Amino acid sequence: MKKFKHALLALMLSGTLLVQTACMGSFALTLKVYEINNTITDNKFVNNLIFWIVGAPVYGFTTTVDIMLLNLIEFWTDSNPLA
């Protein structure tokens, strides 16, 4: 049973390596969130406060989605779904 778990883990890791091509995409989703955060108010201090309270977890999520999904789609299709 232990050998099966190791084999399954090795298969999953090698599959991940095949689809993660280390592509550098445009990070369109994260940039859209940045634009929204930057235009909430005219005051840069309030925008920064909003970023630290609400934006930090949102940026973490959007960056993860960009890296794991959208940049991969952009790499293979040469077009970003959000562009």
Number of C-alpha atoms within 10 A of each C-alpha: 6 7 8 9 10 11 12 12 12 12 12 12 11 12 11 11 11 9 11 14 12 12 13 11 17 17 20 18 21 19 14 13 14 14 11 12 18 17 11 12 12 9 10 13 10 14 18 14 11 16 17 12 11 12 17 12 12 15 17 12 14 20 19 14 16 20 19 14 12 22 27 21 17 20 16 12 10 11 14 18 12 10 9
